[in-house]
Amino acid sequence: MVYIQKEIRLPKYCRGFHLVTDVILNQFLEIKRIKVGVLHVFIKHTSASLTINENADETVREDFESHINKMVPENMPYYLHNYEGPDDMPAHIKASLLGASVQIPITNGVLNMGIWQGVYLCEHRNNASGRNLVLTVSGISI
């Protein structure tokens, strides 16, 4: 068994849903050395999240942002945690709903996802800086 772990910093993204599959692959070339295994991607933040979904049509990402903003609106009178602005508590709720990690099978050095799947950074803050991801591979090397 091989275990490889690396922390990467994503560039700053505006609020919304952003494909980061290629960023991960370009910064973690060790994936190519894995015959059978799993990539675990963990985000080290409480106001952004990760998910896997449609990687081709940009409108899917726009619809995600529109829908989650209706599900978890800003400026609710019962929010107590608003130290960093009206997007503060909603960002934490959205991150908890979507999750802090994804796992992807690796087969013969490539991510074994569906043809239309990609990894999203779900940025829930208006003015966030870059985000840190911990990438961990476990598997059998080629």
C-alpha positions in Angstrom: 0.0 0.0 0.0 1.1 3.5 -0.8 0.0 6.6 1.1 0.7 10.1 -0.2 -0.5 13.3 1.3 -0.1 16.9 0.0 -1.6 20.2 1.0 -2.4 22.7 -1.8 -3.7 26.2 -1.9 -6.4 27.0 -4.4 -6.4 30.5 -5.9 -9.0 33.0 -4.8 -12.4 32.4 -6.3 -15.4 34.6 -6.2 -18.5 33.4 -4.4 -20.1 30.5 -6.3 -19.4 26.9 -7.5 -16.1 26.4 -9.3 -14.6 23.3 -11.0 -11.3 22.5 -9.5 -10.6 19.0 -10.8 -7.8 20.2 -13.1 -6.2 22.3 -10.3 -6.1 19.2 -8.1 -4.7 17.0 -10.9 -2.1 19.6 -11.9 -0.8 19.9 -8.3 -0.9 16.3 -7.4 0.8 14.4 -10.2 1.4 11.4 -7.9 -2.1 10.2 -8.7 -0.6 8.9 -12.0 1.4 6.4 -10.0 -1.6 4.7 -8.5 -3.0 1.5 -10.1 -6.0 1.1 -7.8 -6.8 3.5 -4.9 -8.7 6.4 -3.6 -8.2 10.1 -3.6 -9.6 11.9 -0.5 -9.9 15.7 -0.8 -10.6 17.7 2.4 -11.1 21.4 2.6 -9.6 23.1 5.7 -12.3 25.8 6.0 -15.7 26.1 7.6 -17.2 28.6 5.1 -16.5 26.7 1.9 -17.3 23.1 0.8 -16.7 20.5 -1.8 -19.0 18.4 -3.9 -18.9 16.4 -7.1 -21.3 17.2 -9.9 -21.8 18.3 -13.6 -18.5 19.3 -15.2 -19.7 20.4 -18.7 -22.6 22.9 -18.5 -21.7 26.1 -16.6 -25.4 26.8 -15.9 -25.5 23.9 -13.5 -23.0 25.8 -11.3 -25.1 29.0 -11.5 -28.2 27.1 -10.6 -26.5 25.5 -7.6 -25.5 29.0 -6.3 -29.0 30.4 -6.9 -30.7 27.5 -5.2 -28.5 27.3 -2.1 -28.9 31.0 -1.6 -32.7 30.5 -1.5 -32.3 27.6 0.9 -30.0 29.5 3.2 -30.6 33.2 2.9 -28.6 36.0 4.4 -29.7 38.5 7.0 -32.0 36.2 8.9 -33.0 37.9 12.2 -32.2 34.8 14.3 -28.5 34.5 13.1 -26.3 35.4 16.1 -23.0 34.7 14.4 -22.5 37.6 11.9 -19.1 39.0 13.0 -17.8 39.0 9.4 -20.9 40.2 7.6 -24.2 38.9 6.4 -22.7 36.0 4.5 -20.9 34.7 7.7 -23.4 32.3 9.2 -25.0 31.3 5.9 -21.6 30.3 4.7 -21.1 28.0 7.7 -24.6 26.4 7.2 -24.0 25.9 3.4 -20.6 24.3 4.1 -22.2 21.9 6.6 -24.9 20.9 4.2 -22.6 20.2 1.3 -19.6 18.8 3.3 -15.9 19.2 3.8 -14.6 16.3 1.7 -15.1 14.0 -1.3 -13.6 10.7 -2.2 -12.8 9.6 -5.7 -11.6 6.1 -6.9 -8.4 6.0 -8.9 -7.9 3.4 -11.6 -4.7 3.1 -13.6 -3.5 6.5 -12.7 -6.6 8.5 -13.4 -9.6 9.6 -11.4 -12.4 7.1 -12.0 -15.4 9.5 -12.2 -18.3 9.6 -14.6 -17.7 11.4 -17.9 -19.8 14.4 -16.7 -18.4 14.6 -13.2 -16.0 17.1 -11.7 -14.9 18.3 -8.3 -16.4 21.7 -7.2 -15.1 24.2 -4.8 -18.3 25.7 -3.3 -17.2 29.2 -2.2 -19.8 30.6 0.2 -18.2 33.9 1.1 -18.2 37.2 -0.8 -14.6 38.0 0.0 -12.7 34.8 0.8 -9.1 34.3 0.2 -7.6 31.2 -1.4 -8.6 27.9 0.2 -6.4 25.0 1.4 -7.1 21.4 0.4 -5.5 18.3 1.9 -5.1 15.7 -0.8 -4.6 12.1 0.4 -4.1 9.1 -1.9 -4.1 5.5 -0.7 -3.7 2.6 -3.0 -1.5 0.2 -4.9 1.2 1.8 -7.1 1.6 1.0 -10.8 
